[in-house]
Amino acid sequence: MAGRAHVVVIGNEKGGSGKTTVAMHLAVGLLRLGFRVGCVDLDHRQQSLGRYVANRLDWIERSGVDLPMPQMAMIRPSESNLKTESVAEEEGALDAALAELAQGGADFIIIDCPGADAPLARHAHTHADTLITPINDSLLDLDLLGQLDPVTRQLKRAGVYSNLVWELRQERRKLHKSGIDWVVTRSRLSALADRNKQMMADVLPQMQRVLGFRLAEGFGERVIYRYMFLWGLTVLDVAQAGIGMEVTKSHHSAREEVCSLLANLWLPRVSERLDRLGPTGA
């Protein structure tokens, strides 16, 4: 990997876990801390992160509000009919995009992976200095990490995604001579207590010791996270976004969630700058 960019991959083989929300808020948070940020969207079909960033640019041009912008790189799908050739072309395109972003001065590069096991997503994982896996408070999501005994709640075996991460960690060590800091976050947390939520809270700390990930609190189930997409905004932008939105207690709580995640990712030079976000994100 050329340059000095720290690569953060947002990966999970299940859709609907909030990967794009995490990617965009992480990008804007780092930008507001004074870092230069590049973003790569690997979901050829949905392009959720690409559309999020495009919406942000549209709002800046329409409103005249000066918002920090990441540099966006798109990886176009190969037109080759041969699978091996197609995979090689797309992996080469990703390598080139990462090198260009790093050489352009990016401090961090954030890669948003599709919610499926795709060759390009696997290749992206081998570039990851930090891997973030958001999961919903669901036993279906948990099963991707590890399979549990329904009576004892003990881990029987690693899940398919954990096995994949283990394999790609070995590949990364061969290619880049370094490991992956894997962080699992619980996303879309409900404020209500239930048996499922308690089971997740009990089981995940046990699983992390065996499967080799760290736990960090993710984002709650808040309307604000979904609502801001049309403007390309995040909860860190509300105070200056120019959309006339009253800043509520829920918005402050969402900001605290984003700041907490930034702190718990242990990214280089981030902790010393967190006070720049301030109480209002100005």
N, C-alpha and C positions, 0 to 999 in steps of 0.2 A: 504494500500500500504506500503510494507516494505521499510526501508531505507529512504533516503532523496532525491531521484530523483524527479525532476520536470518533469511531463509528458506533452508532447506537441502532440496533435492529429491534423493531417491534414485531414479534412473531408469535403466532398461535395458529394451529391448524383448524380452529373452529371460528366461524364467522360470528359477528354480533357481540364480540367481547370488548369492543371499544378501542381497538388498536389505533384507528385514525384519530380519535379524540385525544388519546395519549400523545400520539406523534405530533399533532399540531400544537397542543399546549406545551409540550416539551420544547418544540422549536421556538415558539414565541417567548417562552420563559428564558431560554438561553439568549435569544436576541436582546431581550430587555436587560439581561445581565452584561451586555456589551460584547457578546461573542458573535462571530460570523458563522452562519448556519446554512448548510445545504440539505436539501430534502430529495429523496428518491421514492417514487411510488411504483411498486412492482405489480400492482393489481391491474393487468391490462384491461380487464372488462369494466370494473366499477370506477377505477381511478378516483377514489374518494378523497385521498389526500391532494391529488392534483387539482381536483375541483374546489377543494377547500381553499387552497392557495390562490387559485384563479378568482374565486369570489372575493378574497381579501384584496387582490389587486384592483378588481372592478370597483370595490367600495372606496378604496383610496382615490382612484381617478374621479369617481362620482362626487365624493364628499369633500375632497381636498384635505382630509385628515391625514396627518403624517404618522403612519404606523410602520413599525419595523417589518421588513420582508425577508424571508429566506430565499436562497437561490434554489430554484426547482430544476431537477433533471428528470426527464422522462425516458424510460426504456421501451422502445417500440418492439412489439412482437415480431419475431422472425417470420418471413414469408416462405421459408423453405418447407418443402413437404417431407423432408427427411428429418426424423426426430433427433438423431445425434447431431446433425448439422444445425438444426434449429436451436438446440440447447447450447451448443458451442457458440453460436452467434450471439445469443442473448447474454450468456455469461461474459463474453468478451465485451459486449456493450456496457454491461454493469461495471466491469473492471475499469473501462475507459472513463465512464461517468464519474466514478469515485476518484480516479486519479485527477481528472479535470477539476473537480470541486476542491480537492485538497490543494492542488497547485494554484488554484484561484484564491487561496487564503482561508478556506473554511476551517474553523476550529473544531466544529462538530458536524457530522453527517448523519442524518436520521433516515433510516430505510423502513418504509411501511410495507410489510409483506401481506400477501393475500391469505385468506382464511382457508388454505388448502395446502396439501403436500405437493409443491411444484418444484421442479429442478432449479429454477432461478431463485426461489426462496431459500432452498437448501444452500445454494452457492453464496447467497447474501449472508447467511449465518456464519460462514467461515471467515467473513470480514469483521464480524462483530467483536468489538472490545467489550461492549455491554449489550446484553440481550434482555429485553423487557417482554414478559409474557402476561398480558392482562387476562384474567379469568373472571367470569361471572360467579356469583354465589350459587353455583349449581353443581350437583354431583355428576352431571354429564360433562361439564367442563373439567371437573376434578379427575375424571377417568382418563383424560388425555395425559395427565401427569402420573397417576398411579392408580392401580386397581386395588380396591379395598375388600376385606372380608365384611359382609353385611352384619355379622353378629359381633365380632371382636373389634371391628373397625381398624384392624391392623393392615398394613401395606402387604399385599400378596406379591405384587410384581410391578415393575415400572410400566407406565403407560406408553403409548406409541410415540407421543411427542417427547417425553423424557428420553426414550431410547434414541430418537433422532438427534436430540441435543448432545447426548453422550457421544454418538458417532461423529458428529460435526466438530465437537470439541477436540477429538483426537486428530481430525483432519486439519483443523486450524493450527494445532501445535506443530504439525509437520510443515505446513505452509508458511506460517508467520512466527513460529517459535514463541507463541504466547497463548494464554487461555482466554476463556469467555467468562465474564462476570454475569451470571444469570440471575435476574431479579423477577420474581413472580408477584404480581399485584392483584389484589381482590378489587374488582371494579363493579360499578353499578350496585353498590351496597345499599340495601334498604335500611331505613331507620327503625323498622319493626324487628323485634326479636322473634325468631322461630327456630324449630329444631334443626332445620337444614343449615341455617346460619351458624348455629352453635357447633354443629358437626364440623363445618368447614374450619371454624376457629380452633377446634380441638385437633383436627387431623393434619392441617397444613404444617404446623410447627414440627410435627413428627416426620412428615414426608421430606421436609427440606434438608434434614440431617442426612437422609439416605440418598436422596436424588441430586443433591448438590446445588440447590438454588437458595437465594436469599428471599425473604418475605418483606414486602413493603405495602403499606396501605395505598390503595388506588383511589379512584374517584367514586363518589356516591351517585345514587340514582337521582340526578337533578335535571330539571327541565332546561336549565341554562346551558348545559353542555351541548344539547341537541339544537337549541333555539338559535345559537349564534352562527351556525354553519352558513346560512344564506348570505351573511355579510362577510364571511371569512374571518370572523372575530373569535376571540377566546375570552375567558373570564378575566384575564389579565388586561384586556383592552377596554373594559366597560366604561371606566372613568373618562376616557378620551375618545370613545368610538364615534360620538356624534349621532347616536341613534335615539337619544332622549330617553334612555332606560334608567329608571331609578335603581340605585344600588341598594340591594336588600341584604338582610342578614344571611340569606342563603347564598348570595353572591360572595360575601366575605368568607363564608365557610368553604365555598368552592375554591377561592383563591388560596386559602390555607392548605387545601388538599394538594393543589398544584405545587406550592412552595415546599410542602412536606415531601412530595415525591422527588423534587429536584434535590433536596437535601439528602434523601436516602439512597440516591443512585450512586453516590460517591464518584461523581464525574470530576475530572481534573479541573482545578481552579474555580469550581462552582461555589463551594461552601463559603469562601472568602468574599464572595460578591452578593450573596443572597440578600443582604440588607438593602441592596439597590432597588429591589422590588417595592420596598416600603409598604405601608399599610393600605395604600390606594392603588398601587400599580402605575402611578404616574410616571 
